Each structure stands twice: as structure tokens, then as C-alpha cells.
Amino acid sequence: MADKITRCQEEEYSFFVSTLWRRAAGWKPLLMYFRGPGGVPFFIAPLLSAVGLWRFARRPRRLADCEPSVWEQATVTGTDCCLGSYGMGGPGFVGIRLRPRTGPRLWVVFTIWAAAEWLTLDGELLEESYFLSERGDSSRRFLPLAALQGARLIAVGLTADAAELTFARGGAVRALRLQRDSSHLPVHRGSKAPKVLGPDLDLRDAVVVSRRGGLWLDD
């Protein structure tokens, strides 16, 4: 298991004419390809290109580079612990889908491999990333990421060593946190080695924004 921030690109299908305005937003058309976002079979993808439905890709923006107006007071409409793909499986990115007060819906995605095992909610482990037998450990408490459904995102704190998203609902405040210091987390299942994010990694690079959450690992 890789203890690192995983570089990826977001991908979408769109008709070729959208190239006229997509380029300004950083999208590049990829005409020769044998795969696509959304689980499109490899043998169908080239046919879509031939009829003018192209695959577009770009590097997702970091949340740290977004204006607060993009996410401020946005409501959580969904959560997912299985975002991202490398063709034969997924890296297990964690995503929070948001509906802003204005503008289109978006995903905030944590791009660390098996990210749910790195995140805590109110200081507790995420239920979705542990087997039922592991959640029987009476010394720990587990909370579902889905508990954020319907909450509003009220604050974002991003530094090189930590990322924290703060949510509010019904007077209760909850914090979703990623930290470089992993001493509070269980070790890896297989190797039994501690989780370690190297000092050269900047955790602001780990939290990105994607329009639809269709992320593909770099080739």
C-alpha cells in the first residue's frame, strides 16, 4: 500500500464542439484512447471518439487554490470512499459531494491511497474503511462518513501537515481531518507497518476539487 499523495486527472466525455470553451478551463481533448471515465468499456471508447463524443482531461484544482466562495456554506449531498480508477481497480479516494449556494455541484476529494484509513471524523476512525471484525475493538470508536450528509461546510483549514474540513448541522459541529502524524491511526493490515507520509509531501496537494469525481490515475 502506497503512503503517498496520488497524482490524477479528472476526465469527462463531451461533444467535440465543447473544445471551444473547455480549453480556457484547462481541458485537453484526448482523441486516441482505449478507456474512459464512468466505466465505459475499452472497445466502445474509440467509437465514441469517432462520432464526436470526445474524452477530455485536466489536472484537478487543489482546494487550497479555490476561492472560499466555491465551497462556503455548501451542503453535503453525498459521500464516497471508492473514487478514482487505474483500470483494474481503484485507489480508494474519499470524496464529499457538495451543493454550493451558487454555482455547479462539485466533489472535494482526498487523493491518498485508501484515504478513508487516513481520515478521522471528530477524532474517530471512519467506519467505511474497517471490516466488521475490526470495528469490534472496544478501545476505539468508529463513525460513518455518511453522517456528514446534509451538513454545511463552514470552514476549511489546509496546511502542509494537515487538512481539516469543518461542517455544521442542527447546531452540531463536526471536523473531518487528515494529518501527517499517523500515531492515532491503526497500522497497515498486511505489513503491520505504521502509516507514514513523508516530510516532502504537502497535504494541500492531497485535497482536490472535481466537477464529477471522475478521476483517473496518471499513466
C-alpha positions, 0 to 999 in steps of 0.5 A, a space after each residue: 500500500 502506497 503512503 503517498 499523495 496520488 497524482 490524477 486527472 479528472 476526465 469527462 466525455 463531451 461533444 467535440 464542439 465543447 473544445 471551444 470553451 473547455 480549453 480556457 478551463 484547462 481541458 485537453 481533448 484526448 482523441 486516441 484512447 482505449 478507456 474512459 471515465 464512468 466505466 465505459 468499456 475499452 472497445 466502445 471508447 474509440 467509437 465514441 471518439 469517432 462520432 464526436 463524443 470526445 474524452 477530455 482531461 485536466 489536472 484537478 484544482 487543489 482546494 487550497 487554490 479555490 476561492 472560499 466562495 466555491 465551497 462556503 456554506 455548501 451542503 453535503 449531498 453525498 459521500 464516497 470512499 471508492 473514487 478514482 480508477 487505474 483500470 483494474 481497480 481503484 485507489 480508494 479516494 474519499 470524496 464529499 459531494 457538495 451543493 454550493 449556494 451558487 454555482 455547479 455541484 462539485 466533489 472535494 476529494 482526498 487523493 491518498 491511497 485508501 484515504 478513508 484509513 487516513 481520515 478521522 471524523 471528530 477524532 474517530 476512525 471512519 467506519 467505511 474503511 474497517 471490516 466488521 471484525 475490526 470495528 469490534 475493538 472496544 478501545 476505539 470508536 468508529 463513525 460513518 462518513 455518511 453522517 456528514 450528509 446534509 451538513 454545511 461546510 463552514 470552514 476549511 483549514 489546509 496546511 502542509 501537515 494537515 487538512 481539516 474540513 469543518 461542517 455544521 448541522 442542527 447546531 452540531 459541529 463536526 471536523 473531518 481531518 487528515 494529518 501527517 502524524 499517523 500515531 492515532 491511526 491503526 497500522 497497515 493490515 498486511 505489513 503491520 507497518 505504521 502509516 507514514 507520509 513523508 516530510 516532502 509531501 504537502 497535504 494541500 496537494 492531497 485535497 482536490 476539487 472535481 466537477 464529477 469525481 471522475 478521476 483517473 490515475 496518471 499513466 
